[in-house]
Amino acid sequence: MDRPLIGVSTYLDGARWGVWELEAALLPAGYPRLVQRAGGLAVMLPPDDPDRAATAVARLDGVVVAGGPDVDPGCYGAERSPRTGPPAPTRDAWELALIRAALESGTPLLGICRGMQLLNVALGGTLVQHIDGHTQAVGVFGRHEVTPVPGTLYAGVVPEASAVPTYHHQAVERLGEGLLASAHAADGTVEAVELPGPGWVLGVQWHPEMGEDVRVMRALVRAAS
């Protein structure tokens, strides 16, 4: 059987390679490698006109919205905190459009870190703009345990409490419409959300692409097959 085609969102930023220093469509290699290890074929989705998101999603079997910068608080009607990072309006608009297109079409969807937060925002939820204890140091992934909520989609994929790679300082505050919290950290932070129903929609607050556990991505790939 052909491997399902999994689109992964990317971002535009300056990069250096060889003699070049140019704007580039960037995606940490852990994302496509995780898709490949889980049995999928990864393609990059650089920011584009949000009106083209539905066309892009229609050609895919599954969508991953990757981690990255803070979501603009204006997307959920909040004032900017001094500890919130600089806005990324082009990426916000593109990834929100990808999420909405996937939800409308029933395309399997996985949000990772920022991607989970955007899923929450797309459905009318809000975010806490700063929490402590979920980043080891600047540029260094930490690890902490997350515990699944019994009976959820996530618990069916990872039934036991497990230590996960983590790097974030924002989190879900009010859940978006229809979303269910399906895992928590020891401090009560929502670590996974899902949308119950006939489709496959899951968001995780941690970074599975930085670990060895492929179960979450494999579940997306299976749903996309």
C-alpha positions as CSV (number, residue, x, y, z in Angstrom):
1,M,0.0,0.0,0.0
2,D,1.1,3.6,-0.6
3,R,2.2,5.5,2.4
4,P,-0.3,8.2,3.4
5,L,0.7,11.7,2.6
6,I,1.1,13.8,5.7
7,G,1.5,17.6,5.4
8,V,3.5,19.3,8.1
9,S,3.3,23.1,8.5
10,T,6.5,25.1,8.3
11,Y,7.6,28.7,9.0
12,L,9.6,31.3,7.1
13,D,12.8,32.5,8.8
14,G,16.4,33.5,8.0
15,A,18.8,30.6,7.6
16,R,22.5,30.0,6.7
17,W,23.9,27.2,4.6
18,G,27.0,27.0,2.6
19,V,27.7,30.5,1.3
20,W,24.0,31.5,1.5
21,E,22.1,33.5,4.1
22,L,18.5,33.8,2.9
23,E,14.9,33.4,4.0
24,A,13.9,29.8,4.1
25,A,10.9,27.6,4.7
26,L,12.1,25.8,7.9
27,L,11.0,22.7,9.6
28,P,13.1,20.9,12.2
29,A,14.1,17.5,10.8
30,G,12.5,15.7,13.7
31,Y,9.1,16.2,12.2
32,P,9.5,14.5,8.8
33,R,11.6,11.8,10.5
34,L,8.8,11.1,12.9
35,V,6.3,10.9,10.1
36,Q,8.6,8.5,8.2
37,R,9.2,6.3,11.2
38,A,5.5,6.1,11.8
39,G,4.9,4.9,8.2
40,G,3.9,8.1,6.5
41,L,5.3,10.2,3.6
42,A,6.0,13.8,4.8
43,V,5.5,17.0,2.8
44,M,6.2,20.5,3.9
45,L,3.4,23.2,4.0
46,P,5.1,26.6,4.0
47,P,2.9,29.6,4.7
48,D,0.6,30.5,1.8
49,D,-2.6,32.4,1.2
50,P,-5.1,31.1,3.8
51,D,-7.7,30.9,1.0
52,R,-5.6,28.1,-0.5
53,A,-5.6,26.0,2.7
54,A,-8.6,23.9,1.7
55,T,-7.1,23.1,-1.6
56,A,-3.8,22.0,0.1
57,V,-5.6,19.8,2.6
58,A,-7.8,18.2,0.0
59,R,-4.6,16.7,-1.5
60,L,-3.4,15.3,1.8
61,D,-4.3,12.2,3.9
62,G,-3.3,13.9,7.2
63,V,-2.2,17.2,8.6
64,V,0.4,18.0,11.3
65,V,0.5,21.6,12.7
66,A,4.0,21.9,14.1
67,G,5.4,23.7,17.1
68,G,6.8,27.2,16.9
69,P,6.4,30.8,18.2
70,D,3.7,32.1,20.5
71,V,0.2,32.5,19.1
72,D,-0.8,36.2,18.7
73,P,-3.1,36.9,21.7
74,G,-5.3,38.9,19.3
75,C,-6.3,35.6,17.8
76,Y,-8.2,34.8,21.0
77,G,-9.2,38.4,22.0
78,A,-6.6,38.9,24.7
79,E,-4.1,41.7,25.3
80,R,-0.5,40.9,24.8
81,S,1.5,40.0,27.9
82,P,5.0,41.4,28.2
83,R,6.2,37.7,28.3
84,T,4.6,36.8,25.0
85,G,6.9,36.5,22.1
86,P,6.8,38.6,18.9
87,P,3.8,38.0,16.6
88,A,3.9,35.7,13.6
89,P,0.7,36.9,11.8
90,T,1.4,35.1,8.4
91,R,2.0,31.8,10.1
92,D,-1.0,32.2,12.5
93,A,-3.3,32.9,9.6
94,W,-2.0,30.0,7.5
95,E,-2.1,27.4,10.2
96,L,-5.5,28.4,11.5
97,A,-6.8,28.0,7.9
98,L,-5.1,24.6,7.7
99,I,-6.8,23.5,11.0
100,R,-10.2,24.8,9.9
101,A,-9.9,23.1,6.5
102,A,-8.9,19.8,8.1
103,L,-11.8,20.0,10.6
104,E,-14.3,20.8,7.8
105,S,-13.1,18.0,5.5
106,G,-12.6,15.4,8.2
107,T,-8.9,15.0,7.4
108,P,-7.0,13.5,10.4
109,L,-5.2,16.3,12.3
110,L,-2.4,16.4,14.9
111,G,-1.4,19.6,16.6
112,I,2.0,19.6,18.3
113,C,2.8,22.2,21.0
114,R,1.9,25.5,19.3
115,G,-0.3,23.4,16.9
116,M,-2.4,22.2,19.9
117,Q,-2.7,25.7,21.1
118,L,-3.9,26.9,17.7
119,L,-6.4,24.1,17.5
120,N,-7.8,25.3,20.8
121,V,-7.9,28.9,19.6
122,A,-9.5,27.9,16.2
123,L,-12.4,26.4,18.2
124,G,-12.8,29.6,20.4
125,G,-10.6,28.7,23.3
126,T,-8.0,30.9,25.1
127,L,-4.4,30.5,26.3
128,V,-2.4,31.2,29.4
129,Q,0.4,33.5,28.1
130,H,3.0,32.3,30.6
131,I,3.6,29.3,32.9
132,D,6.8,28.2,34.6
133,G,8.3,24.7,34.8
134,H,7.8,23.4,31.3
135,T,11.1,24.5,29.8
136,Q,14.4,23.3,31.1
137,A,16.4,26.3,29.8
138,V,16.4,28.5,26.8
139,G,16.9,26.2,23.8
140,V,16.9,23.1,25.9
141,F,14.1,20.6,25.9
142,G,13.0,19.3,29.3
143,R,11.0,16.2,30.3
144,H,8.1,15.7,32.5
145,E,5.3,13.1,33.0
146,V,1.9,13.4,31.4
147,T,-1.1,11.3,32.5
148,P,-3.8,10.3,30.1
149,V,-7.5,10.7,30.9
150,P,-9.1,7.2,30.8
151,G,-11.5,6.6,28.0
152,T,-10.1,9.2,25.7
153,L,-8.6,8.8,22.2
154,Y,-5.2,9.7,23.6
155,A,-5.5,7.1,26.4
156,G,-6.3,4.5,23.7
157,V,-3.0,5.4,22.0
158,V,-0.8,5.8,25.1
159,P,-2.6,4.2,28.0
160,E,0.0,4.8,30.7
161,A,1.6,7.9,32.2
162,S,4.8,8.7,30.3
163,A,7.7,11.2,30.4
164,V,7.7,13.4,27.3
165,P,10.0,16.0,25.7
166,T,8.6,19.5,26.6
167,Y,9.4,23.1,25.6
168,H,6.7,25.6,26.1
169,H,5.7,28.5,28.3
170,Q,2.1,28.9,27.2
171,A,-0.8,26.6,27.7
172,V,-4.5,26.0,27.2
173,E,-6.7,28.1,29.5
174,R,-10.3,27.8,28.4
175,L,-11.0,24.8,26.1
176,G,-12.4,25.5,22.7
177,E,-15.9,24.4,21.7
178,G,-16.2,20.6,21.7
179,L,-12.6,19.9,22.8
180,L,-11.9,17.5,25.6
181,A,-8.8,17.5,27.7
182,S,-7.2,14.1,27.4
183,A,-3.9,14.3,29.4
184,H,-2.5,16.5,32.1
185,A,0.8,17.3,33.7
186,A,1.3,16.9,37.5
187,D,0.7,20.7,37.9
188,G,-2.7,20.4,36.2
189,T,-1.6,21.8,32.8
190,V,-3.6,20.5,29.9
191,E,-1.2,18.3,27.9
192,A,-3.5,16.9,25.3
193,V,-6.8,17.8,23.7
194,E,-9.0,16.0,21.3
195,L,-12.3,16.5,19.5
196,P,-14.7,13.6,20.1
197,G,-16.6,12.5,17.0
198,P,-16.3,10.5,13.8
199,G,-12.9,12.1,12.8
200,W,-9.4,11.9,14.2
201,V,-8.3,15.2,15.9
202,L,-5.7,15.3,18.6
203,G,-3.3,17.9,20.0
204,V,-0.4,17.3,22.3
205,Q,1.5,20.0,24.2
206,W,4.8,18.3,24.1
207,H,7.2,17.5,21.2
208,P,7.1,13.8,20.1
209,E,9.5,14.6,17.3
210,M,12.2,15.1,20.0
211,G,11.6,11.6,21.5
212,E,11.6,7.9,20.6
213,D,7.9,7.2,21.1
214,V,6.1,7.1,17.7
215,R,2.7,6.0,19.0
216,V,1.0,9.3,18.6
217,M,2.2,9.9,15.1
218,R,1.6,6.3,14.1
219,A,-2.0,6.7,15.2
220,L,-2.3,9.7,12.9
221,V,-0.8,7.8,10.1
222,R,-3.1,4.9,10.6
223,A,-6.1,7.2,10.7
224,A,-4.9,8.8,7.4
225,S,-4.4,5.4,5.7
